Amino acid sequence: MITRFLLSPFNFTLSNFATHRICVEDMNVPQIYLSFDDGPSDGCTEDVLKILDRNNAKATFFCIANKAVLKPNMLLAIKRNGHSIGNHSLDHKYSSFYKNTASIKNWITNAEDLFHSILGHHTIGFRSPAGVVTPPLVNALTEMKMPLILWDLRFFDKCFSWKENSIKQSLKKVSPGSIVLLHDTHYGNRKKTFIKTLELFISHFQQRGYRFESIPYNLTKQHQ
Ligand SMILES: [Zn+2]
């Protein structure tokens, strides 16, 4: 199976620089790429891992490096379970976007080094906090030959409880290669509802022939 990365670093505008979907040549089995941002976090990450395993689904976790170093075993559990890991910055601070290209490169590299020290390899690429894309960020990632991976579907689960009724609405929005943005940072009743909806979402699309995959590590290589 060949995965093509949709990044165009030599001819971009801010709107098409990033990849929002994964293009896979084998379209016989449609795929969805779930992604969980802002972890790892106690309780929620483990619960998400359990649901994914129970439903034979793979996903991608865009972790914050400063959180990951405090919970290296959780990062290793994500890896051990066959999911991929992305760089969601060192600290999720929006102030970094006001800095110049060199400072942003440092910010991303410092995070990447922490991930490498735990995993023994690099992440799949970068996802900026809140998906913000600025010219210095584009320059930094281009110079680093690092993919910027965003999404084409989100449920605003950080602001509102993710509920079952959103699944039917998402039928029209999901297509093969879709990247779905979620968060593994929920607690209490919000987490209970989130986990229940996650399992329903997975089974709903599996029944329609979709397979849940992790975003591959070879995006950049394939592109080069
Ligand atoms: Zn985030």
Residues whose N, C-alpha, C, O or C-beta is under 5 A from the ligand:
A	BS01	ZN	D37 D38 P129 A130
